[in-house]
Amino acid sequence: MTTLAHRIAFGEHVRDLRRSRGWASQEAFAHHAGLDRTYISSIERGRRNPTLDVIVKLAHALEVRPADLLATVE
C-alpha cells in the first residue's frame, strides 16, 4: 500500500510538534491526548487517516488550533 503524501506531511508535523513541546515519548503523549500509543505511531508514520475528532484531540494535547495541524498539508 502506498502512503499518501498528505498523510506523511501531517504525521511528520504532529511528530515535530510533539517533540518540540517536550513529549519525547509517544506513549506519554498518547496518554495525555486520550489515544493509544499505536494510533499515535500510525498517525506519525502516515498510516492512519485521523478523523476530525482525533485531530481536535491532538490539537488540544499539543496546545495548537486544529487548523495548525493541517498547515503543512497541501
Distance bins in CASP14 RR format, pairs under 12 A and 6 or more apart:
PFRMAT RR
TARGET T0000
AUTHOR 0000-0000-0000
RMODE 2
METHOD distances of the structure
MODEL  1
1 7 0 0 0 0 0 1 0 0 0 0 0
1 46 0 0 0 0 0 1 0 0 0 0 0
1 47 0 0 0 0 1 0 0 0 0 0 0
2 8 0 0 0 0 0 1 0 0 0 0 0
2 46 0 0 0 0 0 1 0 0 0 0 0
2 47 0 0 0 0 0 1 0 0 0 0 0
3 9 0 0 0 0 0 1 0 0 0 0 0
3 10 0 0 0 0 0 1 0 0 0 0 0
3 11 0 0 0 0 0 1 0 0 0 0 0
3 12 0 0 0 0 0 1 0 0 0 0 0
3 42 0 0 0 0 0 1 0 0 0 0 0
3 43 0 0 0 0 0 1 0 0 0 0 0
3 44 0 0 0 0 0 1 0 0 0 0 0
3 45 1 0 0 1 0 0 0 0 0 0 0
3 46 1 0 1 0 0 0 0 0 0 0 0
3 47 1 0 0 1 0 0 0 0 0 0 0
3 48 0 0 0 0 0 1 0 0 0 0 0
3 49 0 0 0 0 0 1 0 0 0 0 0
4 10 0 0 0 0 1 0 0 0 0 0 0
4 11 0 0 0 0 0 1 0 0 0 0 0
4 46 1 0 0 1 0 0 0 0 0 0 0
4 47 0 0 0 0 0 1 0 0 0 0 0
4 48 0 0 0 0 0 1 0 0 0 0 0
4 49 0 0 0 0 1 0 0 0 0 0 0
4 73 0 0 0 0 0 1 0 0 0 0 0
4 74 0 0 0 0 0 1 0 0 0 0 0
5 11 0 0 0 0 0 1 0 0 0 0 0
5 12 0 0 0 0 0 1 0 0 0 0 0
5 46 0 0 0 0 1 0 0 0 0 0 0
5 72 0 0 0 0 0 1 0 0 0 0 0
5 73 0 0 0 0 1 0 0 0 0 0 0
5 74 0 0 0 0 1 0 0 0 0 0 0
6 12 0 0 0 0 0 1 0 0 0 0 0
6 13 0 0 0 0 0 1 0 0 0 0 0
6 46 0 0 0 0 1 0 0 0 0 0 0
6 49 0 0 0 0 1 0 0 0 0 0 0
6 50 0 0 0 0 0 1 0 0 0 0 0
6 69 0 0 0 0 0 1 0 0 0 0 0
6 70 0 0 0 0 1 0 0 0 0 0 0
6 71 0 0 0 0 0 1 0 0 0 0 0
6 72 0 0 0 0 1 0 0 0 0 0 0
6 73 1 0 1 0 0 0 0 0 0 0 0
6 74 1 0 0 1 0 0 0 0 0 0 0
7 13 0 0 0 0 0 1 0 0 0 0 0
7 14 0 0 0 0 0 1 0 0 0 0 0
7 42 0 0 0 0 1 0 0 0 0 0 0
7 43 0 0 0 0 1 0 0 0 0 0 0
7 44 0 0 0 0 0 1 0 0 0 0 0
7 45 0 0 0 0 1 0 0 0 0 0 0
7 46 1 1 0 0 0 0 0 0 0 0 0
7 47 1 0 0 1 0 0 0 0 0 0 0
7 48 1 0 0 1 0 0 0 0 0 0 0
7 49 1 0 0 1 0 0 0 0 0 0 0
7 50 0 0 0 0 1 0 0 0 0 0 0
7 70 0 0 0 0 0 1 0 0 0 0 0
7 72 0 0 0 0 0 1 0 0 0 0 0
7 73 0 0 0 0 1 0 0 0 0 0 0
7 74 0 0 0 0 0 1 0 0 0 0 0
8 14 0 0 0 0 0 1 0 0 0 0 0
8 15 0 0 0 0 0 1 0 0 0 0 0
8 42 0 0 0 0 0 1 0 0 0 0 0
8 43 0 0 0 0 0 1 0 0 0 0 0
8 44 0 0 0 0 1 0 0 0 0 0 0
8 45 1 0 0 1 0 0 0 0 0 0 0
8 46 1 0 1 0 0 0 0 0 0 0 0
8 47 0 0 0 0 1 0 0 0 0 0 0
8 48 0 0 0 0 0 1 0 0 0 0 0
8 49 0 0 0 0 0 1 0 0 0 0 0
8 72 0 0 0 0 1 0 0 0 0 0 0
8 73 0 0 0 0 1 0 0 0 0 0 0
8 74 0 0 0 0 0 1 0 0 0 0 0
9 15 0 0 0 0 0 1 0 0 0 0 0
9 16 0 0 0 0 0 1 0 0 0 0 0
9 43 0 0 0 0 0 1 0 0 0 0 0
9 44 0 0 0 0 0 1 0 0 0 0 0
9 46 0 0 0 0 1 0 0 0 0 0 0
9 69 0 0 0 0 0 1 0 0 0 0 0
9 70 0 0 0 0 1 0 0 0 0 0 0
9 71 0 0 0 0 1 0 0 0 0 0 0
9 72 1 0 1 0 0 0 0 0 0 0 0
9 73 1 0 1 0 0 0 0 0 0 0 0
9 74 1 0 0 1 0 0 0 0 0 0 0
10 16 0 0 0 0 0 1 0 0 0 0 0
10 17 0 0 0 0 0 1 0 0 0 0 0
10 42 0 0 0 0 0 1 0 0 0 0 0
10 43 1 0 0 1 0 0 0 0 0 0 0
10 44 0 0 0 0 1 0 0 0 0 0 0
10 45 0 0 0 0 0 1 0 0 0 0 0
10 46 1 0 0 1 0 0 0 0 0 0 0
10 47 0 0 0 0 0 1 0 0 0 0 0
10 48 0 0 0 0 1 0 0 0 0 0 0
10 49 0 0 0 0 1 0 0 0 0 0 0
10 50 1 0 0 1 0 0 0 0 0 0 0
10 54 0 0 0 0 0 1 0 0 0 0 0
10 55 0 0 0 0 1 0 0 0 0 0 0
10 58 0 0 0 0 1 0 0 0 0 0 0
10 59 0 0 0 0 0 1 0 0 0 0 0
10 66 0 0 0 0 0 1 0 0 0 0 0
10 68 0 0 0 0 0 1 0 0 0 0 0
10 69 1 0 0 1 0 0 0 0 0 0 0
10 70 1 0 0 1 0 0 0 0 0 0 0
10 71 0 0 0 0 1 0 0 0 0 0 0
10 72 1 0 0 1 0 0 0 0 0 0 0
10 73 1 0 1 0 0 0 0 0 0 0 0
10 74 0 0 0 0 0 1 0 0 0 0 0
11 17 0 0 0 0 1 0 0 0 0 0 0
11 18 0 0 0 0 1 0 0 0 0 0 0
11 19 0 0 0 0 0 1 0 0 0 0 0
11 26 0 0 0 0 0 1 0 0 0 0 0
11 39 0 0 0 0 0 1 0 0 0 0 0
11 40 0 0 0 0 1 0 0 0 0 0 0
11 41 0 0 0 0 0 1 0 0 0 0 0
11 42 0 0 0 0 1 0 0 0 0 0 0
11 43 1 0 1 0 0 0 0 0 0 0 0
11 44 1 0 1 0 0 0 0 0 0 0 0
11 45 1 0 0 1 0 0 0 0 0 0 0
11 46 1 0 1 0 0 0 0 0 0 0 0
11 47 0 0 0 0 1 0 0 0 0 0 0
11 48 0 0 0 0 1 0 0 0 0 0 0
11 49 0 0 0 0 0 1 0 0 0 0 0
11 50 0 0 0 0 1 0 0 0 0 0 0
11 54 0 0 0 0 0 1 0 0 0 0 0
11 55 0 0 0 0 0 1 0 0 0 0 0
11 58 0 0 0 0 1 0 0 0 0 0 0
11 69 0 0 0 0 1 0 0 0 0 0 0
11 70 0 0 0 0 0 1 0 0 0 0 0
11 72 0 0 0 0 1 0 0 0 0 0 0
11 73 0 0 0 0 1 0 0 0 0 0 0
12 18 0 0 0 0 0 1 0 0 0 0 0
12 19 0 0 0 0 0 1 0 0 0 0 0
12 43 0 0 0 0 0 1 0 0 0 0 0
12 44 1 0 0 1 0 0 0 0 0 0 0
12 45 0 0 0 0 1 0 0 0 0 0 0
12 46 0 0 0 0 1 0 0 0 0 0 0
12 69 0 0 0 0 0 1 0 0 0 0 0
12 71 0 0 0 0 0 1 0 0 0 0 0
12 72 1 0 0 1 0 0 0 0 0 0 0
12 73 0 0 0 0 0 1 0 0 0 0 0
13 19 0 0 0 0 0 1 0 0 0 0 0
13 20 0 0 0 0 0 1 0 0 0 0 0
13 43 0 0 0 0 0 1 0 0 0 0 0
13 44 0 0 0 0 1 0 0 0 0 0 0
13 46 0 0 0 0 0 1 0 0 0 0 0
13 55 0 0 0 0 0 1 0 0 0 0 0
13 58 0 0 0 0 0 1 0 0 0 0 0
13 59 0 0 0 0 0 1 0 0 0 0 0
13 62 0 0 0 0 1 0 0 0 0 0 0
13 64 0 0 0 0 1 0 0 0 0 0 0
13 67 0 0 0 0 0 1 0 0 0 0 0
13 68 0 0 0 0 1 0 0 0 0 0 0
13 69 1 0 0 1 0 0 0 0 0 0 0
13 70 0 0 0 0 1 0 0 0 0 0 0
13 71 1 0 0 1 0 0 0 0 0 0 0
13 72 1 0 1 0 0 0 0 0 0 0 0
13 73 1 0 0 1 0 0 0 0 0 0 0
13 74 0 0 0 0 0 1 0 0 0 0 0
14 20 0 0 0 0 0 1 0 0 0 0 0
14 21 0 0 0 0 0 1 0 0 0 0 0
14 23 0 0 0 0 0 1 0 0 0 0 0
14 26 0 0 0 0 0 1 0 0 0 0 0
14 29 0 0 0 0 1 0 0 0 0 0 0
14 30 0 0 0 0 0 1 0 0 0 0 0
14 33 0 0 0 0 0 1 0 0 0 0 0
14 35 0 0 0 0 0 1 0 0 0 0 0
14 39 0 0 0 0 0 1 0 0 0 0 0
14 40 1 0 0 1 0 0 0 0 0 0 0
14 41 0 0 0 0 0 1 0 0 0 0 0
14 42 0 0 0 0 0 1 0 0 0 0 0
14 43 1 0 1 0 0 0 0 0 0 0 0
14 44 1 0 1 0 0 0 0 0 0 0 0
14 45 0 0 0 0 0 1 0 0 0 0 0
14 46 0 0 0 0 1 0 0 0 0 0 0
14 48 0 0 0 0 0 1 0 0 0 0 0
14 50 0 0 0 0 1 0 0 0 0 0 0
14 54 0 0 0 0 0 1 0 0 0 0 0
14 55 0 0 0 0 1 0 0 0 0 0 0
14 57 0 0 0 0 0 1 0 0 0 0 0
14 58 1 0 0 1 0 0 0 0 0 0 0
14 59 0 0 0 0 1 0 0 0 0 0 0
14 61 0 0 0 0 1 0 0 0 0 0 0
14 62 1 0 0 1 0 0 0 0 0 0 0
14 64 0 0 0 0 0 1 0 0 0 0 0
14 66 0 0 0 0 0 1 0 0 0 0 0
14 68 0 0 0 0 0 1 0 0 0 0 0
14 69 1 0 0 1 0 0 0 0 0 0 0
14 70 0 0 0 0 0 1 0 0 0 0 0
14 71 0 0 0 0 0 1 0 0 0 0 0
14 72 0 0 0 0 1 0 0 0 0 0 0
14 73 0 0 0 0 0 1 0 0 0 0 0
15 21 0 0 0 0 0 1 0 0 0 0 0
15 22 0 0 0 0 0 1 0 0 0 0 0
15 23 0 0 0 0 1 0 0 0 0 0 0
15 24 0 0 0 0 0 1 0 0 0 0 0
15 26 0 0 0 0 1 0 0 0 0 0 0
15 29 0 0 0 0 1 0 0 0 0 0 0
15 40 0 0 0 0 1 0 0 0 0 0 0
15 41 0 0 0 0 1 0 0 0 0 0 0
15 42 0 0 0 0 0 1 0 0 0 0 0
15 43 0 0 0 0 1 0 0 0 0 0 0
15 44 1 0 1 0 0 0 0 0 0 0 0
15 45 0 0 0 0 1 0 0 0 0 0 0
15 46 0 0 0 0 1 0 0 0 0 0 0
15 58 0 0 0 0 0 1 0 0 0 0 0
15 62 0 0 0 0 0 1 0 0 0 0 0
15 69 0 0 0 0 0 1 0 0 0 0 0
15 72 0 0 0 0 0 1 0 0 0 0 0
16 22 0 0 0 0 0 1 0 0 0 0 0
16 23 0 0 0 0 0 1 0 0 0 0 0
16 44 0 0 0 0 1 0 0 0 0 0 0
16 62 0 0 0 0 0 1 0 0 0 0 0
16 64 0 0 0 0 0 1 0 0 0 0 0
16 68 0 0 0 0 0 1 0 0 0 0 0
16 69 0 0 0 0 0 1 0 0 0 0 0
16 71 0 0 0 0 0 1 0 0 0 0 0
16 72 0 0 0 0 1 0 0 0 0 0 0
17 23 0 0 0 0 1 0 0 0 0 0 0
17 29 0 0 0 0 1 0 0 0 0 0 0
17 33 0 0 0 0 0 1 0 0 0 0 0
17 40 0 0 0 0 0 1 0 0 0 0 0
17 43 0 0 0 0 0 1 0 0 0 0 0
17 44 0 0 0 0 0 1 0 0 0 0 0
17 58 0 0 0 0 1 0 0 0 0 0 0
17 59 0 0 0 0 1 0 0 0 0 0 0
17 61 0 0 0 0 1 0 0 0 0 0 0
17 62 1 0 1 0 0 0 0 0 0 0 0
17 63 0 0 0 0 1 0 0 0 0 0 0
17 64 1 0 0 1 0 0 0 0 0 0 0
17 65 0 0 0 0 0 1 0 0 0 0 0
17 68 0 0 0 0 1 0 0 0 0 0 0
17 69 1 0 0 1 0 0 0 0 0 0 0
17 70 0 0 0 0 0 1 0 0 0 0 0
17 71 0 0 0 0 1 0 0 0 0 0 0
17 72 0 0 0 0 0 1 0 0 0 0 0
18 24 0 0 0 0 1 0 0 0 0 0 0
18 25 0 0 0 0 1 0 0 0 0 0 0
18 26 1 0 0 1 0 0 0 0 0 0 0
18 27 0 0 0 0 0 1 0 0 0 0 0
18 28 0 0 0 0 1 0 0 0 0 0 0
18 29 1 0 1 0 0 0 0 0 0 0 0
18 30 0 0 0 0 1 0 0 0 0 0 0
18 32 0 0 0 0 1 0 0 0 0 0 0
18 33 0 0 0 0 1 0 0 0 0 0 0
18 35 0 0 0 0 0 1 0 0 0 0 0
18 37 0 0 0 0 0 1 0 0 0 0 0
18 40 1 0 0 1 0 0 0 0 0 0 0
18 41 0 0 0 0 0 1 0 0 0 0 0
18 43 0 0 0 0 0 1 0 0 0 0 0
18 44 1 0 0 1 0 0 0 0 0 0 0
18 58 0 0 0 0 1 0 0 0 0 0 0
18 59 0 0 0 0 0 1 0 0 0 0 0
18 61 0 0 0 0 1 0 0 0 0 0 0
18 62 1 0 0 1 0 0 0 0 0 0 0
18 63 0 0 0 0 0 1 0 0 0 0 0
18 64 0 0 0 0 0 1 0 0 0 0 0
18 69 0 0 0 0 0 1 0 0 0 0 0
19 25 0 0 0 0 0 1 0 0 0 0 0
19 26 0 0 0 0 0 1 0 0 0 0 0
19 28 0 0 0 0 0 1 0 0 0 0 0
19 29 0 0 0 0 1 0 0 0 0 0 0
19 44 0 0 0 0 0 1 0 0 0 0 0
19 62 0 0 0 0 0 1 0 0 0 0 0
20 29 0 0 0 0 0 1 0 0 0 0 0
20 62 0 0 0 0 1 0 0 0 0 0 0
20 63 0 0 0 0 0 1 0 0 0 0 0
20 64 0 0 0 0 0 1 0 0 0 0 0
21 28 0 0 0 0 0 1 0 0 0 0 0
21 29 0 0 0 0 1 0 0 0 0 0 0
21 32 0 0 0 0 0 1 0 0 0 0 0
21 33 0 0 0 0 0 1 0 0 0 0 0
21 58 0 0 0 0 0 1 0 0 0 0 0
21 59 0 0 0 0 0 1 0 0 0 0 0
21 61 0 0 0 0 1 0 0 0 0 0 0
21 62 1 0 0 1 0 0 0 0 0 0 0
21 63 1 0 0 1 0 0 0 0 0 0 0
21 64 0 0 0 0 1 0 0 0 0 0 0
22 28 0 0 0 0 1 0 0 0 0 0 0
22 29 0 0 0 0 1 0 0 0 0 0 0
22 32 0 0 0 0 0 1 0 0 0 0 0
22 61 0 0 0 0 0 1 0 0 0 0 0
22 62 0 0 0 0 0 1 0 0 0 0 0
22 63 0 0 0 0 0 1 0 0 0 0 0
23 29 1 1 0 0 0 0 0 0 0 0 0
23 30 0 0 0 0 1 0 0 0 0 0 0
23 31 0 0 0 0 0 1 0 0 0 0 0
23 32 1 0 0 1 0 0 0 0 0 0 0
23 33 0 0 0 0 1 0 0 0 0 0 0
23 37 0 0 0 0 0 1 0 0 0 0 0
23 40 0 0 0 0 1 0 0 0 0 0 0
23 44 0 0 0 0 0 1 0 0 0 0 0
23 58 0 0 0 0 0 1 0 0 0 0 0
23 61 0 0 0 0 1 0 0 0 0 0 0
23 62 0 0 0 0 1 0 0 0 0 0 0
23 63 0 0 0 0 0 1 0 0 0 0 0
25 31 0 0 0 0 1 0 0 0 0 0 0
25 32 0 0 0 0 1 0 0 0 0 0 0
25 37 0 0 0 0 1 0 0 0 0 0 0
25 40 0 0 0 0 1 0 0 0 0 0 0
25 41 0 0 0 0 0 1 0 0 0 0 0
26 32 0 0 0 0 0 1 0 0 0 0 0
26 33 0 0 0 0 0 1 0 0 0 0 0
26 35 0 0 0 0 1 0 0 0 0 0 0
26 36 0 0 0 0 1 0 0 0 0 0 0
26 37 1 0 1 0 0 0 0 0 0 0 0
26 38 0 0 0 0 1 0 0 0 0 0 0
26 39 0 0 0 0 1 0 0 0 0 0 0
26 40 1 0 1 0 0 0 0 0 0 0 0
26 41 1 0 1 0 0 0 0 0 0 0 0
26 42 0 0 0 0 0 1 0 0 0 0 0
26 43 0 0 0 0 1 0 0 0 0 0 0
26 44 1 0 0 1 0 0 0 0 0 0 0
26 45 0 0 0 0 0 1 0 0 0 0 0
26 61 0 0 0 0 0 1 0 0 0 0 0
27 33 0 0 0 0 0 1 0 0 0 0 0
27 34 0 0 0 0 0 1 0 0 0 0 0
27 35 0 0 0 0 0 1 0 0 0 0 0
27 36 0 0 0 0 1 0 0 0 0 0 0
27 37 1 0 1 0 0 0 0 0 0 0 0
27 38 0 0 0 0 1 0 0 0 0 0 0
27 39 0 0 0 0 0 1 0 0 0 0 0
27 40 0 0 0 0 1 0 0 0 0 0 0
27 41 0 0 0 0 1 0 0 0 0 0 0
28 34 0 0 0 0 0 1 0 0 0 0 0
28 35 0 0 0 0 0 1 0 0 0 0 0
28 37 0 0 0 0 1 0 0 0 0 0 0
28 40 0 0 0 0 0 1 0 0 0 0 0
28 61 0 0 0 0 0 1 0 0 0 0 0
29 35 0 0 0 0 1 0 0 0 0 0 0
29 36 0 0 0 0 0 1 0 0 0 0 0
29 37 0 0 0 0 1 0 0 0 0 0 0
29 39 0 0 0 0 0 1 0 0 0 0 0
29 40 1 0 0 1 0 0 0 0 0 0 0
29 41 0 0 0 0 0 1 0 0 0 0 0
29 43 0 0 0 0 0 1 0 0 0 0 0
29 44 0 0 0 0 1 0 0 0 0 0 0
29 57 0 0 0 0 0 1 0 0 0 0 0
29 58 0 0 0 0 1 0 0 0 0 0 0
29 61 1 0 0 1 0 0 0 0 0 0 0
29 62 0 0 0 0 1 0 0 0 0 0 0
30 36 1 0 1 0 0 0 0 0 0 0 0
30 37 1 0 1 0 0 0 0 0 0 0 0
30 38 0 0 0 0 1 0 0 0 0 0 0
30 39 1 0 0 1 0 0 0 0 0 0 0
30 40 1 0 1 0 0 0 0 0 0 0 0
30 41 0 0 0 0 1 0 0 0 0 0 0
30 42 0 0 0 0 0 1 0 0 0 0 0
30 43 0 0 0 0 1 0 0 0 0 0 0
30 44 0 0 0 0 0 1 0 0 0 0 0
30 54 0 0 0 0 0 1 0 0 0 0 0
30 57 0 0 0 0 0 1 0 0 0 0 0
30 58 0 0 0 0 0 1 0 0 0 0 0
30 61 0 0 0 0 1 0 0 0 0 0 0
31 37 1 0 0 1 0 0 0 0 0 0 0
31 39 0 0 0 0 0 1 0 0 0 0 0
31 40 0 0 0 0 1 0 0 0 0 0 0
31 61 0 0 0 0 1 0 0 0 0 0 0
32 40 0 0 0 0 0 1 0 0 0 0 0
32 57 0 0 0 0 1 0 0 0 0 0 0
32 58 0 0 0 0 0 1 0 0 0 0 0
32 60 0 0 0 0 1 0 0 0 0 0 0
32 61 1 0 1 0 0 0 0 0 0 0 0
32 62 0 0 0 0 1 0 0 0 0 0 0
32 63 0 0 0 0 0 1 0 0 0 0 0
33 39 0 0 0 0 1 0 0 0 0 0 0
33 40 1 0 0 1 0 0 0 0 0 0 0
33 43 0 0 0 0 0 1 0 0 0 0 0
33 50 0 0 0 0 0 1 0 0 0 0 0
33 53 0 0 0 0 0 1 0 0 0 0 0
33 54 0 0 0 0 1 0 0 0 0 0 0
33 55 0 0 0 0 0 1 0 0 0 0 0
33 56 0 0 0 0 0 1 0 0 0 0 0
33 57 1 0 1 0 0 0 0 0 0 0 0
33 58 1 0 0 1 0 0 0 0 0 0 0
33 59 0 0 0 0 1 0 0 0 0 0 0
33 60 1 0 0 1 0 0 0 0 0 0 0
33 61 1 1 0 0 0 0 0 0 0 0 0
33 62 0 0 0 0 1 0 0 0 0 0 0
33 63 0 0 0 0 0 1 0 0 0 0 0
33 69 0 0 0 0 0 1 0 0 0 0 0
34 40 0 0 0 0 1 0 0 0 0 0 0
34 53 0 0 0 0 0 1 0 0 0 0 0
34 54 0 0 0 0 1 0 0 0 0 0 0
34 56 0 0 0 0 0 1 0 0 0 0 0
34 57 1 0 0 1 0 0 0 0 0 0 0
34 58 0 0 0 0 1 0 0 0 0 0 0
34 60 0 0 0 0 1 0 0 0 0 0 0
34 61 1 0 0 1 0 0 0 0 0 0 0
35 41 0 0 0 0 0 1 0 0 0 0 0
35 42 0 0 0 0 0 1 0 0 0 0 0
35 43 0 0 0 0 1 0 0 0 0 0 0
35 44 0 0 0 0 0 1 0 0 0 0 0
35 48 0 0 0 0 0 1 0 0 0 0 0
35 50 0 0 0 0 1 0 0 0 0 0 0
35 51 0 0 0 0 0 1 0 0 0 0 0
35 53 0 0 0 0 0 1 0 0 0 0 0
35 54 1 0 0 1 0 0 0 0 0 0 0
35 55 0 0 0 0 0 1 0 0 0 0 0
35 56 0 0 0 0 0 1 0 0 0 0 0
35 57 1 0 0 1 0 0 0 0 0 0 0
35 58 1 0 0 1 0 0 0 0 0 0 0
35 60 0 0 0 0 0 1 0 0 0 0 0
35 61 0 0 0 0 1 0 0 0 0 0 0
36 42 0 0 0 0 1 0 0 0 0 0 0
36 43 0 0 0 0 0 1 0 0 0 0 0
36 48 0 0 0 0 0 1 0 0 0 0 0
36 54 0 0 0 0 0 1 0 0 0 0 0
36 57 0 0 0 0 0 1 0 0 0 0 0
37 43 0 0 0 0 0 1 0 0 0 0 0
37 44 0 0 0 0 0 1 0 0 0 0 0
38 44 0 0 0 0 0 1 0 0 0 0 0
38 45 0 0 0 0 0 1 0 0 0 0 0
38 47 0 0 0 0 1 0 0 0 0 0 0
38 48 0 0 0 0 1 0 0 0 0 0 0
39 45 0 0 0 0 0 1 0 0 0 0 0
39 46 0 0 0 0 0 1 0 0 0 0 0
39 47 0 0 0 0 1 0 0 0 0 0 0
39 48 1 0 0 1 0 0 0 0 0 0 0
39 49 0 0 0 0 0 1 0 0 0 0 0
39 50 0 0 0 0 1 0 0 0 0 0 0
39 51 0 0 0 0 0 1 0 0 0 0 0
39 54 1 0 0 1 0 0 0 0 0 0 0
39 57 0 0 0 0 0 1 0 0 0 0 0
39 58 0 0 0 0 0 1 0 0 0 0 0
40 46 0 0 0 0 0 1 0 0 0 0 0
40 47 0 0 0 0 0 1 0 0 0 0 0
40 48 0 0 0 0 1 0 0 0 0 0 0
40 50 0 0 0 0 1 0 0 0 0 0 0
40 54 0 0 0 0 1 0 0 0 0 0 0
40 57 0 0 0 0 0 1 0 0 0 0 0
40 58 0 0 0 0 1 0 0 0 0 0 0
40 61 0 0 0 0 1 0 0 0 0 0 0
40 62 0 0 0 0 0 1 0 0 0 0 0
41 47 0 0 0 0 1 0 0 0 0 0 0
41 48 0 0 0 0 1 0 0 0 0 0 0
42 48 1 0 1 0 0 0 0 0 0 0 0
42 49 0 0 0 0 1 0 0 0 0 0 0
42 50 0 0 0 0 1 0 0 0 0 0 0
42 54 0 0 0 0 0 1 0 0 0 0 0
43 49 0 0 0 0 1 0 0 0 0 0 0
43 50 1 0 1 0 0 0 0 0 0 0 0
43 51 0 0 0 0 0 1 0 0 0 0 0
43 54 1 0 0 1 0 0 0 0 0 0 0
43 55 0 0 0 0 1 0 0 0 0 0 0
43 57 0 0 0 0 0 1 0 0 0 0 0
43 58 1 0 0 1 0 0 0 0 0 0 0
43 61 0 0 0 0 0 1 0 0 0 0 0
43 69 0 0 0 0 0 1 0 0 0 0 0
44 50 0 0 0 0 0 1 0 0 0 0 0
44 58 0 0 0 0 0 1 0 0 0 0 0
46 73 0 0 0 0 0 1 0 0 0 0 0
48 54 0 0 0 0 1 0 0 0 0 0 0
48 55 0 0 0 0 0 1 0 0 0 0 0
48 58 0 0 0 0 0 1 0 0 0 0 0
49 55 0 0 0 0 0 1 0 0 0 0 0
49 73 0 0 0 0 0 1 0 0 0 0 0
50 56 0 0 0 0 1 0 0 0 0 0 0
50 57 0 0 0 0 1 0 0 0 0 0 0
50 58 1 0 0 1 0 0 0 0 0 0 0
50 59 0 0 0 0 0 1 0 0 0 0 0
50 66 0 0 0 0 0 1 0 0 0 0 0
50 69 0 0 0 0 1 0 0 0 0 0 0
50 70 0 0 0 0 0 1 0 0 0 0 0
50 73 0 0 0 0 0 1 0 0 0 0 0
51 57 0 0 0 0 1 0 0 0 0 0 0
51 58 0 0 0 0 0 1 0 0 0 0 0
51 66 0 0 0 0 0 1 0 0 0 0 0
52 58 0 0 0 0 0 1 0 0 0 0 0
52 59 0 0 0 0 0 1 0 0 0 0 0
52 66 1 0 0 1 0 0 0 0 0 0 0
52 67 0 0 0 0 0 1 0 0 0 0 0
52 69 0 0 0 0 0 1 0 0 0 0 0
52 70 0 0 0 0 0 1 0 0 0 0 0
53 59 0 0 0 0 0 1 0 0 0 0 0
53 60 0 0 0 0 0 1 0 0 0 0 0
53 66 0 0 0 0 0 1 0 0 0 0 0
54 60 0 0 0 0 0 1 0 0 0 0 0
54 61 0 0 0 0 0 1 0 0 0 0 0
54 66 0 0 0 0 0 1 0 0 0 0 0
54 69 0 0 0 0 0 1 0 0 0 0 0
55 61 0 0 0 0 0 1 0 0 0 0 0
55 62 0 0 0 0 0 1 0 0 0 0 0
55 64 0 0 0 0 0 1 0 0 0 0 0
55 65 0 0 0 0 0 1 0 0 0 0 0
55 66 1 0 1 0 0 0 0 0 0 0 0
55 67 0 0 0 0 1 0 0 0 0 0 0
55 68 0 0 0 0 0 1 0 0 0 0 0
55 69 1 0 1 0 0 0 0 0 0 0 0
55 70 1 0 0 1 0 0 0 0 0 0 0
55 73 0 0 0 0 0 1 0 0 0 0 0
56 62 0 0 0 0 0 1 0 0 0 0 0
56 64 0 0 0 0 0 1 0 0 0 0 0
56 65 0 0 0 0 1 0 0 0 0 0 0
56 66 1 0 1 0 0 0 0 0 0 0 0
56 67 0 0 0 0 0 1 0 0 0 0 0
56 68 0 0 0 0 0 1 0 0 0 0 0
56 69 0 0 0 0 1 0 0 0 0 0 0
56 70 0 0 0 0 0 1 0 0 0 0 0
57 64 0 0 0 0 0 1 0 0 0 0 0
57 66 0 0 0 0 1 0 0 0 0 0 0
57 69 0 0 0 0 0 1 0 0 0 0 0
58 64 0 0 0 0 1 0 0 0 0 0 0
58 65 0 0 0 0 0 1 0 0 0 0 0
58 66 0 0 0 0 1 0 0 0 0 0 0
58 68 0 0 0 0 0 1 0 0 0 0 0
58 69 1 0 0 1 0 0 0 0 0 0 0
58 70 0 0 0 0 0 1 0 0 0 0 0
59 65 1 0 0 1 0 0 0 0 0 0 0
59 66 1 0 1 0 0 0 0 0 0 0 0
59 67 0 0 0 0 1 0 0 0 0 0 0
59 68 1 0 0 1 0 0 0 0 0 0 0
59 69 1 0 1 0 0 0 0 0 0 0 0
59 70 0 0 0 0 1 0 0 0 0 0 0
59 71 0 0 0 0 0 1 0 0 0 0 0
60 66 0 0 0 0 1 0 0 0 0 0 0
60 68 0 0 0 0 0 1 0 0 0 0 0
60 69 0 0 0 0 0 1 0 0 0 0 0
61 69 0 0 0 0 0 1 0 0 0 0 0
62 68 0 0 0 0 1 0 0 0 0 0 0
62 69 1 0 0 1 0 0 0 0 0 0 0
63 69 0 0 0 0 0 1 0 0 0 0 0
64 70 0 0 0 0 0 1 0 0 0 0 0
64 71 0 0 0 0 1 0 0 0 0 0 0
65 71 0 0 0 0 1 0 0 0 0 0 0
66 73 0 0 0 0 0 1 0 0 0 0 0
67 73 0 0 0 0 0 1 0 0 0 0 0
END
